[in-house]
Amino acid sequence: MYVIKVKGIAKIPDYVQLRDDKFTLLAYFRVDRPDKSLDKLGLGDQLPYIMNLVKDLPFGQIAKLDI
């Protein structure tokens, strides 16, 4: 699974994309509201790990998640 942090413009907030190994979009959520999307994927227990990685990730870069 991969994570990408997307920079928002003006009133549009920053977003996070979670994609599988084939780069299919699994989740798309605001940086400040990840709860529902991660719970739908069954990754609610991984929330601290994912958000810690997102916090340090530069905008526009792709990082591999080992989940």
PDB file of N, CA, C and O in Angstrom:
ATOM      1  N   MET A   1       0.837  -1.164   0.000  1.00  0.00           N
ATOM      2  CA  MET A   1       0.000   0.000   0.000  1.00  0.00           C
ATOM      3  C   MET A   1       0.893   1.241   0.000  1.00  0.00           C
ATOM      4  O   MET A   1       1.984   1.242   0.570  1.00  0.00           O
ATOM      5  N   TYR A   2       0.407   2.286  -0.647  1.00  0.00           N
ATOM      6  CA  TYR A   2       1.161   3.533  -0.768  1.00  0.00           C
ATOM      7  C   TYR A   2       0.346   4.700  -0.232  1.00  0.00           C
ATOM      8  O   TYR A   2      -0.885   4.671  -0.250  1.00  0.00           O
ATOM      9  N   VAL A   3       1.035   5.720   0.242  1.00  0.00           N
ATOM     10  CA  VAL A   3       0.389   6.917   0.747  1.00  0.00           C
ATOM     11  C   VAL A   3       0.986   8.124   0.022  1.00  0.00           C
ATOM     12  O   VAL A   3       2.194   8.198  -0.203  1.00  0.00           O
ATOM     13  N   ILE A   4       0.105   9.073  -0.341  1.00  0.00           N
ATOM     14  CA  ILE A   4       0.511  10.305  -1.025  1.00  0.00           C
ATOM     15  C   ILE A   4      -0.177  11.461  -0.305  1.00  0.00           C
ATOM     16  O   ILE A   4      -1.377  11.402  -0.039  1.00  0.00           O
ATOM     17  N   LYS A   5       0.572  12.502   0.010  1.00  0.00           N
ATOM     18  CA  LYS A   5      -0.007  13.693   0.638  1.00  0.00           C
ATOM     19  C   LYS A   5      -0.121  14.776  -0.427  1.00  0.00           C
ATOM     20  O   LYS A   5       0.858  15.127  -1.086  1.00  0.00           O
ATOM     21  N   VAL A   6      -1.349  15.303  -0.583  1.00  0.00           N
ATOM     22  CA  VAL A   6      -1.666  16.278  -1.625  1.00  0.00           C
ATOM     23  C   VAL A   6      -1.921  17.638  -0.976  1.00  0.00           C
ATOM     24  O   VAL A   6      -2.730  17.747  -0.055  1.00  0.00           O
ATOM     25  N   LYS A   7      -1.237  18.665  -1.454  1.00  0.00           N
ATOM     26  CA  LYS A   7      -1.364  20.018  -0.918  1.00  0.00           C
ATOM     27  C   LYS A   7      -2.636  20.674  -1.430  1.00  0.00           C
ATOM     28  O   LYS A   7      -2.905  20.677  -2.632  1.00  0.00           O
ATOM     29  N   GLY A   8      -3.413  21.229  -0.512  1.00  0.00           N
ATOM     30  CA  GLY A   8      -4.609  21.961  -0.881  1.00  0.00           C
ATOM     31  C   GLY A   8      -4.256  23.372  -1.326  1.00  0.00           C
ATOM     32  O   GLY A   8      -3.161  23.864  -1.052  1.00  0.00           O
ATOM     33  N   ILE A   9      -5.184  24.013  -2.010  1.00  0.00           N
ATOM     34  CA  ILE A   9      -4.989  25.374  -2.509  1.00  0.00           C
ATOM     35  C   ILE A   9      -6.107  26.249  -1.964  1.00  0.00           C
ATOM     36  O   ILE A   9      -7.278  25.872  -2.027  1.00  0.00           O
ATOM     37  N   ALA A  10      -5.756  27.413  -1.431  1.00  0.00           N
ATOM     38  CA  ALA A  10      -6.709  28.390  -0.892  1.00  0.00           C
ATOM     39  C   ALA A  10      -7.633  27.735   0.132  1.00  0.00           C
ATOM     40  O   ALA A  10      -7.175  27.345   1.206  1.00  0.00           O
ATOM     41  N   LYS A  11      -8.924  27.606  -0.179  1.00  0.00           N
ATOM     42  CA  LYS A  11      -9.885  27.044   0.776  1.00  0.00           C
ATOM     43  C   LYS A  11      -9.945  25.521   0.736  1.00  0.00           C
ATOM     44  O   LYS A  11     -10.609  24.913   1.575  1.00  0.00           O
ATOM     45  N   ILE A  12      -9.277  24.903  -0.208  1.00  0.00           N
ATOM     46  CA  ILE A  12      -9.267  23.449  -0.317  1.00  0.00           C
ATOM     47  C   ILE A  12      -8.204  22.909   0.643  1.00  0.00           C
ATOM     48  O   ILE A  12      -7.042  23.304   0.547  1.00  0.00           O
ATOM     49  N   PRO A  13      -8.574  22.017   1.564  1.00  0.00           N
ATOM     50  CA  PRO A  13      -7.614  21.525   2.555  1.00  0.00           C
ATOM     51  C   PRO A  13      -6.644  20.490   1.965  1.00  0.00           C
ATOM     52  O   PRO A  13      -6.817  20.024   0.839  1.00  0.00           O
ATOM     53  N   ASP A  14      -5.624  20.148   2.753  1.00  0.00           N
ATOM     54  CA  ASP A  14      -4.673  19.103   2.369  1.00  0.00           C
ATOM     55  C   ASP A  14      -5.365  17.741   2.472  1.00  0.00           C
ATOM     56  O   ASP A  14      -6.193  17.513   3.354  1.00  0.00           O
ATOM     57  N   TYR A  15      -5.006  16.845   1.551  1.00  0.00           N
ATOM     58  CA  TYR A  15      -5.603  15.518   1.524  1.00  0.00           C
ATOM     59  C   TYR A  15      -4.530  14.439   1.510  1.00  0.00           C
ATOM     60  O   TYR A  15      -3.363  14.695   1.213  1.00  0.00           O
ATOM     61  N   VAL A  16      -4.963  13.220   1.840  1.00  0.00           N
ATOM     62  CA  VAL A  16      -4.105  12.037   1.796  1.00  0.00           C
ATOM     63  C   VAL A  16      -4.786  11.012   0.915  1.00  0.00           C
ATOM     64  O   VAL A  16      -5.997  10.807   1.001  1.00  0.00           O
ATOM     65  N   GLN A  17      -3.998  10.367   0.065  1.00  0.00           N
ATOM     66  CA  GLN A  17      -4.505   9.270  -0.761  1.00  0.00           C
ATOM     67  C   GLN A  17      -3.836   7.987  -0.305  1.00  0.00           C
ATOM     68  O   GLN A  17      -2.624   7.959  -0.087  1.00  0.00           O
ATOM     69  N   LEU A  18      -4.613   6.927  -0.159  1.00  0.00           N
ATOM     70  CA  LEU A  18      -4.075   5.586   0.078  1.00  0.00           C
ATOM     71  C   LEU A  18      -4.345   4.774  -1.169  1.00  0.00           C
ATOM     72  O   LEU A  18      -5.476   4.717  -1.653  1.00  0.00           O
ATOM     73  N   ARG A  19      -3.304   4.146  -1.687  1.00  0.00           N
ATOM     74  CA  ARG A  19      -3.432   3.370  -2.915  1.00  0.00           C
ATOM     75  C   ARG A  19      -2.839   1.985  -2.712  1.00  0.00           C
ATOM     76  O   ARG A  19      -1.905   1.806  -1.930  1.00  0.00           O
ATOM     77  N   ASP A  20      -3.395   0.995  -3.431  1.00  0.00           N
ATOM     78  CA  ASP A  20      -2.871  -0.364  -3.319  1.00  0.00           C
ATOM     79  C   ASP A  20      -1.651  -0.541  -4.217  1.00  0.00           C
ATOM     80  O   ASP A  20      -1.173   0.426  -4.809  1.00  0.00           O
ATOM     81  N   ASP A  21      -1.147  -1.764  -4.322  1.00  0.00           N
ATOM     82  CA  ASP A  21       0.065  -2.036  -5.098  1.00  0.00           C
ATOM     83  C   ASP A  21      -0.109  -1.796  -6.594  1.00  0.00           C
ATOM     84  O   ASP A  21       0.877  -1.609  -7.308  1.00  0.00           O
ATOM     85  N   LYS A  22      -1.354  -1.801  -7.077  1.00  0.00           N
ATOM     86  CA  LYS A  22      -1.624  -1.499  -8.487  1.00  0.00           C
ATOM     87  C   LYS A  22      -1.989  -0.027  -8.669  1.00  0.00           C
ATOM     88  O   LYS A  22      -2.396   0.387  -9.754  1.00  0.00           O
ATOM     89  N   PHE A  23      -1.842   0.760  -7.604  1.00  0.00           N
ATOM     90  CA  PHE A  23      -2.131   2.197  -7.555  1.00  0.00           C
ATOM     91  C   PHE A  23      -3.614   2.528  -7.716  1.00  0.00           C
ATOM     92  O   PHE A  23      -3.962   3.625  -8.155  1.00  0.00           O
ATOM     93  N   THR A  24      -4.475   1.597  -7.366  1.00  0.00           N
ATOM     94  CA  THR A  24      -5.905   1.860  -7.323  1.00  0.00           C
ATOM     95  C   THR A  24      -6.200   2.653  -6.058  1.00  0.00           C
ATOM     96  O   THR A  24      -5.719   2.306  -4.979  1.00  0.00           O
ATOM     97  N   LEU A  25      -6.979   3.704  -6.184  1.00  0.00           N
ATOM     98  CA  LEU A  25      -7.313   4.543  -5.042  1.00  0.00           C
ATOM     99  C   LEU A  25      -8.194   3.774  -4.057  1.00  0.00           C
ATOM    100  O   LEU A  25      -9.271   3.298  -4.417  1.00  0.00           O
ATOM    101  N   LEU A  26      -7.730   3.657  -2.815  1.00  0.00           N
ATOM    102  CA  LEU A  26      -8.485   2.974  -1.770  1.00  0.00           C
ATOM    103  C   LEU A  26      -9.201   3.959  -0.852  1.00  0.00           C
ATOM    104  O   LEU A  26     -10.330   3.721  -0.424  1.00  0.00           O
ATOM    105  N   ALA A  27      -8.532   5.057  -0.558  1.00  0.00           N
ATOM    106  CA  ALA A  27      -9.111   6.066   0.336  1.00  0.00           C
ATOM    107  C   ALA A  27      -8.551   7.432  -0.014  1.00  0.00           C
ATOM    108  O   ALA A  27      -7.418   7.562  -0.477  1.00  0.00           O
ATOM    109  N   TYR A  28      -9.370   8.445   0.216  1.00  0.00           N
ATOM    110  CA  TYR A  28      -9.015   9.834  -0.048  1.00  0.00           C
ATOM    111  C   TYR A  28      -9.638  10.627   1.083  1.00  0.00           C
ATOM    112  O   TYR A  28     -10.862  10.739   1.152  1.00  0.00           O
ATOM    113  N   PHE A  29      -8.823  11.181   1.976  1.00  0.00           N
ATOM    114  CA  PHE A  29      -9.363  11.850   3.149  1.00  0.00           C
ATOM    115  C   PHE A  29      -8.543  13.068   3.529  1.00  0.00           C
ATOM    116  O   PHE A  29      -7.372  13.183   3.166  1.00  0.00           O
ATOM    117  N   ARG A  30      -9.175  13.983   4.271  1.00  0.00           N
ATOM    118  CA  ARG A  30      -8.492  15.175   4.746  1.00  0.00           C
ATOM    119  C   ARG A  30      -7.453  14.778   5.790  1.00  0.00           C
ATOM    120  O   ARG A  30      -7.656  13.825   6.543  1.00  0.00           O
ATOM    121  N   VAL A  31      -6.358  15.496   5.834  1.00  0.00           N
ATOM    122  CA  VAL A  31      -5.294  15.210   6.785  1.00  0.00           C
ATOM    123  C   VAL A  31      -5.817  15.310   8.214  1.00  0.00           C
ATOM    124  O   VAL A  31      -5.401  14.539   9.079  1.00  0.00           O
ATOM    125  N   ASP A  32      -6.707  16.236   8.467  1.00  0.00           N
ATOM    126  CA  ASP A  32      -7.208  16.434   9.827  1.00  0.00           C
ATOM    127  C   ASP A  32      -8.422  15.569  10.180  1.00  0.00           C
ATOM    128  O   ASP A  32      -8.915  15.648  11.305  1.00  0.00           O
ATOM    129  N   ARG A  33      -8.917  14.742   9.241  1.00  0.00           N
ATOM    130  CA  ARG A  33     -10.088  13.880   9.504  1.00  0.00           C
ATOM    131  C   ARG A  33      -9.938  12.493   8.871  1.00  0.00           C
ATOM    132  O   ARG A  33     -10.673  12.164   7.941  1.00  0.00           O
ATOM    133  N   PRO A  34      -9.013  11.688   9.352  1.00  0.00           N
ATOM    134  CA  PRO A  34      -8.775  10.377   8.729  1.00  0.00           C
ATOM    135  C   PRO A  34      -9.658   9.249   9.256  1.00  0.00           C
ATOM    136  O   PRO A  34      -9.690   8.174   8.657  1.00  0.00           O
ATOM    137  N   ASP A  35     -10.371   9.462  10.356  1.00  0.00           N
ATOM    138  CA  ASP A  35     -11.012   8.375  11.087  1.00  0.00           C
ATOM    139  C   ASP A  35     -11.941   7.483  10.272  1.00  0.00           C
ATOM    140  O   ASP A  35     -11.734   6.271  10.208  1.00  0.00           O
ATOM    141  N   LYS A  36     -12.968   8.070   9.645  1.00  0.00           N
ATOM    142  CA  LYS A  36     -13.973   7.271   8.936  1.00  0.00           C
ATOM    143  C   LYS A  36     -13.364   6.474   7.785  1.00  0.00           C
ATOM    144  O   LYS A  36     -13.677   5.295   7.620  1.00  0.00           O
ATOM    145  N   SER A  37     -12.510   7.092   7.001  1.00  0.00           N
ATOM    146  CA  SER A  37     -11.932   6.417   5.835  1.00  0.00           C
ATOM    147  C   SER A  37     -11.069   5.229   6.245  1.00  0.00           C
ATOM    148  O   SER A  37     -11.130   4.166   5.628  1.00  0.00           O
ATOM    149  N   LEU A  38     -10.273   5.414   7.280  1.00  0.00           N
ATOM    150  CA  LEU A  38      -9.418   4.311   7.720  1.00  0.00           C
ATOM    151  C   LEU A  38     -10.240   3.193   8.358  1.00  0.00           C
ATOM    152  O   LEU A  38      -9.907   2.017   8.210  1.00  0.00           O
ATOM    153  N   ASP A  39     -11.301   3.549   9.061  1.00  0.00           N
ATOM    154  CA  ASP A  39     -12.173   2.527   9.642  1.00  0.00           C
ATOM    155  C   ASP A  39     -12.856   1.707   8.555  1.00  0.00           C
ATOM    156  O   ASP A  39     -13.001   0.493   8.701  1.00  0.00           O
ATOM    157  N   LYS A  40     -13.285   2.357   7.458  1.00  0.00           N
ATOM    158  CA  LYS A  40     -13.929   1.643   6.350  1.00  0.00           C
ATOM    159  C   LYS A  40     -12.987   0.617   5.719  1.00  0.00           C
ATOM    160  O   LYS A  40     -13.423  -0.448   5.281  1.00  0.00           O
ATOM    161  N   LEU A  41     -11.701   0.942   5.675  1.00  0.00           N
ATOM    162  CA  LEU A  41     -10.704   0.027   5.103  1.00  0.00           C
ATOM    163  C   LEU A  41     -10.263  -1.039   6.090  1.00  0.00           C
ATOM    164  O   LEU A  41      -9.541  -1.966   5.723  1.00  0.00           O
ATOM    165  N   GLY A  42     -10.689  -0.917   7.337  1.00  0.00           N
ATOM    166  CA  GLY A  42     -10.249  -1.849   8.368  1.00  0.00           C
ATOM    167  C   GLY A  42      -8.867  -1.495   8.904  1.00  0.00           C
ATOM    168  O   GLY A  42      -8.175  -2.350   9.458  1.00  0.00           O
ATOM    169  N   LEU A  43      -8.465  -0.239   8.741  1.00  0.00           N
ATOM    170  CA  LEU A  43      -7.150   0.202   9.196  1.00  0.00           C
ATOM    171  C   LEU A  43      -7.247   1.170  10.373  1.00  0.00           C
ATOM    172  O   LEU A  43      -6.303   1.913  10.642  1.00  0.00           O
ATOM    173  N   GLY A  44      -8.358   1.169  11.063  1.00  0.00           N
ATOM    174  CA  GLY A  44      -8.540   2.065  12.197  1.00  0.00           C
ATOM    175  C   GLY A  44      -7.486   1.873  13.273  1.00  0.00           C
ATOM    176  O   GLY A  44      -7.084   2.831  13.933  1.00  0.00           O
ATOM    177  N   ASP A  45      -7.038   0.633  13.450  1.00  0.00           N
ATOM    178  CA  ASP A  45      -6.012   0.356  14.457  1.00  0.00           C
ATOM    179  C   ASP A  45      -4.627   0.849  14.028  1.00  0.00           C
ATOM    180  O   ASP A  45      -3.729   0.975  14.861  1.00  0.00           O
ATOM    181  N   GLN A  46      -4.453   1.125  12.739  1.00  0.00           N
ATOM    182  CA  GLN A  46      -3.177   1.620  12.210  1.00  0.00           C
ATOM    183  C   GLN A  46      -3.130   3.150  12.116  1.00  0.00           C
ATOM    184  O   GLN A  46      -2.160   3.708  11.605  1.00  0.00           O
ATOM    185  N   LEU A  47      -4.172   3.825  12.606  1.00  0.00           N
ATOM    186  CA  LEU A  47      -4.276   5.280  12.504  1.00  0.00           C
ATOM    187  C   LEU A  47      -3.037   6.018  13.012  1.00  0.00           C
ATOM    188  O   LEU A  47      -2.527   6.876  12.292  1.00  0.00           O
ATOM    189  N   PRO A  48      -2.524   5.733  14.213  1.00  0.00           N
ATOM    190  CA  PRO A  48      -1.341   6.484  14.671  1.00  0.00           C
ATOM    191  C   PRO A  48      -0.124   6.289  13.769  1.00  0.00           C
ATOM    192  O   PRO A  48       0.604   7.245  13.499  1.00  0.00           O
ATOM    193  N   TYR A  49       0.102   5.064  13.303  1.00  0.00           N
ATOM    194  CA  TYR A  49       1.245   4.779  12.425  1.00  0.00           C
ATOM    195  C   TYR A  49       1.120   5.541  11.107  1.00  0.00           C
ATOM    196  O   TYR A  49       2.075   6.182  10.668  1.00  0.00           O
ATOM    197  N   ILE A  50      -0.043   5.473  10.480  1.00  0.00           N
ATOM    198  CA  ILE A  50      -0.257   6.119   9.181  1.00  0.00           C
ATOM    199  C   ILE A  50      -0.154   7.632   9.308  1.00  0.00           C
ATOM    200  O   ILE A  50       0.510   8.274   8.493  1.00  0.00           O
ATOM    201  N   MET A  51      -0.795   8.209  10.309  1.00  0.00           N
ATOM    202  CA  MET A  51      -0.791   9.660  10.446  1.00  0.00           C
ATOM    203  C   MET A  51       0.585  10.190  10.857  1.00  0.00           C
ATOM    204  O   MET A  51       0.935  11.315  10.500  1.00  0.00           O
ATOM    205  N   ASN A  52       1.359   9.417  11.587  1.00  0.00           N
ATOM    206  CA  ASN A  52       2.723   9.818  11.911  1.00  0.00           C
ATOM    207  C   ASN A  52       3.574   9.870  10.649  1.00  0.00           C
ATOM    208  O   ASN A  52       4.389  10.778  10.482  1.00  0.00           O
ATOM    209  N   LEU A  53       3.388   8.904   9.766  1.00  0.00           N
ATOM    210  CA  LEU A  53       4.105   8.890   8.492  1.00  0.00           C
ATOM    211  C   LEU A  53       3.663  10.068   7.620  1.00  0.00           C
ATOM    212  O   LEU A  53       4.496  10.724   6.995  1.00  0.00           O
ATOM    213  N   VAL A  54       2.364  10.335   7.579  1.00  0.00           N
ATOM    214  CA  VAL A  54       1.825  11.436   6.776  1.00  0.00           C
ATOM    215  C   VAL A  54       2.339  12.782   7.281  1.00  0.00           C
ATOM    216  O   VAL A  54       2.646  13.669   6.484  1.00  0.00           O
ATOM    217  N   LYS A  55       2.433  12.934   8.583  1.00  0.00           N
ATOM    218  CA  LYS A  55       2.875  14.194   9.180  1.00  0.00           C
ATOM    219  C   LYS A  55       4.275  14.583   8.676  1.00  0.00           C
ATOM    220  O   LYS A  55       4.537  15.756   8.412  1.00  0.00           O
ATOM    221  N   ASP A  56       5.164  13.603   8.546  1.00  0.00           N
ATOM    222  CA  ASP A  56       6.545  13.861   8.126  1.00  0.00           C
ATOM    223  C   ASP A  56       6.744  13.786   6.615  1.00  0.00           C
ATOM    224  O   ASP A  56       7.821  14.114   6.118  1.00  0.00           O
ATOM    225  N   LEU A  57       5.728  13.361   5.886  1.00  0.00           N
ATOM    226  CA  LEU A  57       5.845  13.183   4.439  1.00  0.00           C
ATOM    227  C   LEU A  57       5.708  14.517   3.705  1.00  0.00           C
ATOM    228  O   LEU A  57       4.741  15.244   3.929  1.00  0.00           O
ATOM    229  N   PRO A  58       6.663  14.849   2.833  1.00  0.00           N
ATOM    230  CA  PRO A  58       6.521  16.084   2.035  1.00  0.00           C
ATOM    231  C   PRO A  58       5.362  15.957   1.044  1.00  0.00           C
ATOM    232  O   PRO A  58       5.022  14.855   0.613  1.00  0.00           O
ATOM    233  N   PHE A  59       4.767  17.082   0.690  1.00  0.00           N
ATOM    234  CA  PHE A  59       3.663  17.070  -0.268  1.00  0.00           C
ATOM    235  C   PHE A  59       4.133  16.550  -1.619  1.00  0.00           C
ATOM    236  O   PHE A  59       5.228  16.877  -2.077  1.00  0.00           O
ATOM    237  N   GLY A  60       3.291  15.737  -2.250  1.00  0.00           N
ATOM    238  CA  GLY A  60       3.572  15.238  -3.581  1.00  0.00           C
ATOM    239  C   GLY A  60       4.467  14.014  -3.629  1.00  0.00           C
ATOM    240  O   GLY A  60       4.692  13.475  -4.712  1.00  0.00           O
ATOM    241  N   GLN A  61       4.982  13.558  -2.509  1.00  0.00           N
ATOM    242  CA  GLN A  61       5.842  12.379  -2.504  1.00  0.00           C
ATOM    243  C   GLN A  61       5.023  11.141  -2.160  1.00  0.00           C
ATOM    244  O   GLN A  61       3.995  11.214  -1.488  1.00  0.00           O
ATOM    245  N   ILE A  62       5.510  10.011  -2.641  1.00  0.00           N
ATOM    246  CA  ILE A  62       4.850   8.731  -2.423  1.00  0.00           C
ATOM    247  C   ILE A  62       5.698   7.932  -1.444  1.00  0.00           C
ATOM    248  O   ILE A  62       6.919   7.855  -1.582  1.00  0.00           O
ATOM    249  N   ALA A  63       5.032   7.333  -0.445  1.00  0.00           N
ATOM    250  CA  ALA A  63       5.729   6.493   0.528  1.00  0.00           C
ATOM    251  C   ALA A  63       5.023   5.140   0.594  1.00  0.00           C
ATOM    252  O   ALA A  63       3.798   5.064   0.506  1.00  0.00           O
ATOM    253  N   LYS A  64       5.797   4.094   0.749  1.00  0.00           N
ATOM    254  CA  LYS A  64       5.242   2.756   0.851  1.00  0.00           C
ATOM    255  C   LYS A  64       4.896   2.475   2.312  1.00  0.00           C
ATOM    256  O   LYS A  64       5.700   2.716   3.212  1.00  0.00           O
ATOM    257  N   LEU A  65       3.690   1.964   2.530  1.00  0.00           N
ATOM    258  CA  LEU A  65       3.256   1.553   3.865  1.00  0.00           C
ATOM    259  C   LEU A  65       3.443   0.058   3.993  1.00  0.00           C
ATOM    260  O   LEU A  65       3.033  -0.701   3.114  1.00  0.00           O
ATOM    261  N   ASP A  66       4.049  -0.363   5.062  1.00  0.00           N
ATOM    262  CA  ASP A  66       4.211  -1.795   5.334  1.00  0.00           C
ATOM    263  C   ASP A  66       3.178  -2.224   6.350  1.00  0.00           C
ATOM    264  O   ASP A  66       3.446  -2.288   7.549  1.00  0.00           O
ATOM    265  N   ILE A  67       1.981  -2.519   5.844  1.00  0.00           N
ATOM    266  CA  ILE A  67       0.878  -2.936   6.728  1.00  0.00           C
ATOM    267  C   ILE A  67       0.478  -4.342   6.353  1.00  0.00           C
ATOM    268  O   ILE A  67      -0.432  -4.908   6.959  1.00  0.00           O
TER     269      ILE A  67
END
